[in-house]
Amino acid sequence: MKTIVLLCFVALALANEDAKIVNYQFEIAEDGSYDSKFQTTNGINANEDGISYPGNEPETGNYVRTGSYSYEWEGVTYTVTWTADENGFHPEGEHLPDFSHTREHIGDISEGQ
């Protein structure tokens, strides 16, 4: 988890070398859930929350995470909301194509295995 957060900060630094993080908050609750958010001087805002669901065997289970981020590009603010779970990463935004129908066209990839 900390690796993902660190990679996000690195990506931000590369996007604008003068950008600084002006607000960063991260909390982990006793049940293993977490909340995180940050804001930068160049107008990037992001938040995320999630919880881990352990599996029946060691090293199994999954995370269910949700979040959003927004940024400005050439005077337009873009916002992406997303979920990530055992079925993958699912971003949504007015500027993104709608891939919700994709599974019905390609089928369940686990069927052929």
Contact map, one row per residue, 1 for C-alpha under 8 A:
11111000000000000000000000000000000000000000000000000000000000000000000000000000000000000000000000000000000000000
11111100000000000000000000000000000000000000000000000000000000000000000000000000000000000000000000000000000000000
11111110000000000000000000000000000000000000000000000000000000000000000000000000000000000000000000000000000000000
11111111000000000000000000000000000000000000000000000000000000000000000000000000000000000000000000000000000000000
11111111100000000000000000000000000000000000000000000000000000000000000000000000000000000000000000000000000000000
01111111110000000000000000000000000000000000000000000000000000000000000000000000000000000000000000000000000000000
00111111111000000000000000000000000000000000000000000000000000000000000000000000000000000000000000000000000000000
00011111111100000000000000000000000000000000000000000000000000000000000000000000000000000000000000000000000000000
00001111111110000000000000000000000000000000000000000000000000000000000000000000000000000000000000000000000000000
00000111111111000000000000000000000000000000000000000000000000000000000000000000000000000000000000000000000000000
00000011111111100000000000000000000000000000000000000000000000000000000000000000000000000000000000000000000000000
00000001111111110010000000000000000000000000000000000000000000000000000000000000000000000000000000000000000000000
00000000111111111111000000000000000000000000000000000000000000000000000000000000000000000000000000000000000000000
00000000011111111000000000000000000000000000000000000000000000000000000000000000000000000000000000000000000000000
00000000001111111000000000000000000000000000000000000000000000000000000000000000000000000000000000000000000000000
00000000000111111110000000000000000000000100000000000000000000000000000000000000000000000000000000000000000000000
00000000000011111110000000000000000000000000000000000000000000000000000000000000000000000000000000000000000000000
00000000000010011111000000000000000000000000000000000000000000000000000000000000000000000000000000000000000000000
00000000000110011111100000000000000000011100000000000000000000000000000000000000000000000000000000000000000000000
00000000000010000111110000000000000000011100000000000000000000000000000000000000000000000000000000000000000000000
00000000000000000011111100000000000001111000000000000000000000000000000000000000000000000000000000000000000000000
00000000000000000001111100000000000001111000000000000000000000000000000000000000000000000000000000000000000000000
00000000000000000000111110000000000011110000000000000000000000000000000000000000000000000000000000000000000000000
00000000000000000000111111000000000111100000000000000000000000000000000000000000000000000000000000000000000000000
00000000000000000000001111100000001111000000000000000000000000000000000000000000000000000000000000000000000000000
00000000000000000000000111110000011110000000000000000000000000000000000000000000000000000000000000000000000000000
00000000000000000000000011111000011100000000000000000000000000000000000000000000000000000000000000000000000000000
00000000000000000000000001111101111000000000000000000000000000000000000000000000000000000000000000000000000000000
00000000000000000000000000111111110000000000000000000000000000000000000000000000000000000000000000000000000000000
00000000000000000000000000011111100000000000000000000000000000000000000000000000000000000000000000000000000000000
00000000000000000000000000001111100000000000000000100000000000000000000000000000000000000000000000000000000000000
00000000000000000000000000011111110000000000000000110000000000000000000000000000000000000000000000000000000000000
00000000000000000000000000011111111000000000000011110000000000000000000000000000000000000000000000000000000000000
00000000000000000000000001111001111100000000000011100000000000000000000000000000000000000000000000000000000000000
00000000000000000000000011110000111110000000001111000000000000000000000000000000000000000000000000000000000000000
00000000000000000000000111100000011111000000001110000000000000000000000000000000000000000000000000000000000000000
00000000000000000000001111000000001111100000111100000000000000000000000000000000000000000000000000000000000000000
00000000000000000000111110000000000111110000111000000000000000000000000000000000000000000000000000000000000000000
00000000000000000000111100000000000011111011110000000000000000000000000000000000000000000000000000000000000000000
00000000000000000011111000000000000001111111100000000000000000000000000000000000000000000000000000000000000000000
00000000000000000011110000000000000000111111000000000000000000000000000000000000000000000000000000000000000000000
00000000000000010011000000000000000000011111000000000000000000000000000000000000000000000000000000000000000000000
00000000000000000000000000000000000000111111100000000000000000000000011100000000000000000000000000000000000000000
00000000000000000000000000000000000000111111110000000000000000000000111100000000000000000000000000000000000000000
00000000000000000000000000000000000011110011111000000000000000000000111000000000000000000000000000000000000000000
00000000000000000000000000000000000011100001111100000000000000000011110000000000000000000000000000000000000000000
00000000000000000000000000000000001111000000111110000000000000000011100000000000000000000000000000000000000000000
00000000000000000000000000000000001110000000011111000000000000001111000000000000000000000000000000000000000000000
00000000000000000000000000000000111100000000001111100000000000001110000000000000000000000000000000000000000000000
00000000000000000000000000000000111000000000000111110000000000111100000000000000000000000000000000000000000000000
00000000000000000000000000000011110000000000000011111000000000111000000000000000000000000000000000000000000000000
00000000000000000000000000000001100000000000000001111100000011110000000000000000000000000000000000000000000000000
00000000000000000000000000000000000000000000000000111110000011110000000000000000000000000000000000000000000000000
00000000000000000000000000000000000000000000000000011111000111000000000000000000000000000000000000000000000000000
00000000000000000000000000000000000000000000000000001111111111000000000000000000000000000000000000000000000000000
00000000000000000000000000000000000000000000000000000111110110000000000000000000000000000000000000000000000000000
00000000000000000000000000000000000000000000000000000011111100000000000000000000000000000000000000000000000000000
00000000000000000000000000000000000000000000000000000011111100000000000000000000000000000000000000000000000000000
00000000000000000000000000000000000000000000000000000010111110000000000000000000000000000000000000000000000000000
00000000000000000000000000000000000000000000000000000111111111000000000000000000000000000000000000000000000000000
00000000000000000000000000000000000000000000000000011111001111100000000000000000000000000000000000000000000000000
00000000000000000000000000000000000000000000000000011110000111110000000000000000000011000000000000000000000000000
00000000000000000000000000000000000000000000000001111000000011111000000000000000000111000000000000000000000000000
00000000000000000000000000000000000000000000000001111000000001111100000000000000001111000000000000000000000000000
00000000000000000000000000000000000000000000000111100000000000111110000000000000001110000000000000000000000000000
00000000000000000000000000000000000000000000000111000000000000011111000000000000111100000000000000000000000000000
00000000000000000000000000000000000000000000011110000000000000001111100000000000111000000000000000000000000000000
00000000000000000000000000000000000000000000011100000000000000000111110000000011110000000000000000000000000000000
00000000000000000000000000000000000000000001111000000000000000000011111000000011100000000000000000000000000000000
00000000000000000000000000000000000000000011110000000000000000000001111100001111000000000000000000000000000000000
00000000000000000000000000000000000000000011100000000000000000000000111110001110000000000000000000000000000000000
00000000000000000000000000000000000000000011000000000000000000000000011111111100000000000000000000000000000000000
00000000000000000000000000000000000000000000000000000000000000000000001111111100000000000000000000000000000000000
00000000000000000000000000000000000000000000000000000000000000000000000111110000000000000000000000000000000000000
00000000000000000000000000000000000000000000000000000000000000000000000111111000000000000000000000000000000000000
00000000000000000000000000000000000000000000000000000000000000000000000111111100000000000000000000000000000000000
00000000000000000000000000000000000000000000000000000000000000000000011110111110000000000000000000000000000000000
00000000000000000000000000000000000000000000000000000000000000000000011110011111000000000000101000000000000000000
00000000000000000000000000000000000000000000000000000000000000000001111000001111100000000000110000000000000000000
00000000000000000000000000000000000000000000000000000000000000000001110000000111110000000011100000000000000000000
00000000000000000000000000000000000000000000000000000000000000000111100000000011111000000011100000000000000000000
00000000000000000000000000000000000000000000000000000000000000000111000000000001111100001111000000000000000000000
00000000000000000000000000000000000000000000000000000000000000011110000000000000111110001110000000000000000000000
00000000000000000000000000000000000000000000000000000000000000111100000000000000011111111100000000000000000000000
00000000000000000000000000000000000000000000000000000000000001111000000000000000001111111000000000000000000000000
00000000000000000000000000000000000000000000000000000000000001110000000000000000000111110000000000000000000000000
00000000000000000000000000000000000000000000000000000000000000000000000000000000000111111000000000000000000000000
00000000000000000000000000000000000000000000000000000000000000000000000000000000000111111100000000000000000000000
00000000000000000000000000000000000000000000000000000000000000000000000000000000011110111110000000000000000000000
00000000000000000000000000000000000000000000000000000000000000000000000000000000011100011111000000000000000000000
00000000000000000000000000000000000000000000000000000000000000000000000000000001111000001111100000000000000000000
00000000000000000000000000000000000000000000000000000000000000000000000000000001110000000111110101000000000000000
00000000000000000000000000000000000000000000000000000000000000000000000000000111100000000011111100000000000000000
00000000000000000000000000000000000000000000000000000000000000000000000000000010000000000001111110000000000000000
00000000000000000000000000000000000000000000000000000000000000000000000000000100000000000000111110000000000000000
00000000000000000000000000000000000000000000000000000000000000000000000000000000000000000001111111000000000000000
00000000000000000000000000000000000000000000000000000000000000000000000000000000000000000000011111100000000000000
00000000000000000000000000000000000000000000000000000000000000000000000000000000000000000001000111111000000000000
00000000000000000000000000000000000000000000000000000000000000000000000000000000000000000000000011111100000000000
00000000000000000000000000000000000000000000000000000000000000000000000000000000000000000000000001111110000000000
00000000000000000000000000000000000000000000000000000000000000000000000000000000000000000000000001111111100000000
00000000000000000000000000000000000000000000000000000000000000000000000000000000000000000000000000111111110000000
00000000000000000000000000000000000000000000000000000000000000000000000000000000000000000000000000011111111100000
00000000000000000000000000000000000000000000000000000000000000000000000000000000000000000000000000001111111100000
00000000000000000000000000000000000000000000000000000000000000000000000000000000000000000000000000001111111000000
00000000000000000000000000000000000000000000000000000000000000000000000000000000000000000000000000000111111110000
00000000000000000000000000000000000000000000000000000000000000000000000000000000000000000000000000000011111110100
00000000000000000000000000000000000000000000000000000000000000000000000000000000000000000000000000000011011111100
00000000000000000000000000000000000000000000000000000000000000000000000000000000000000000000000000000000011111111
00000000000000000000000000000000000000000000000000000000000000000000000000000000000000000000000000000000000111111
00000000000000000000000000000000000000000000000000000000000000000000000000000000000000000000000000000000001111111
00000000000000000000000000000000000000000000000000000000000000000000000000000000000000000000000000000000000011111
00000000000000000000000000000000000000000000000000000000000000000000000000000000000000000000000000000000000011111
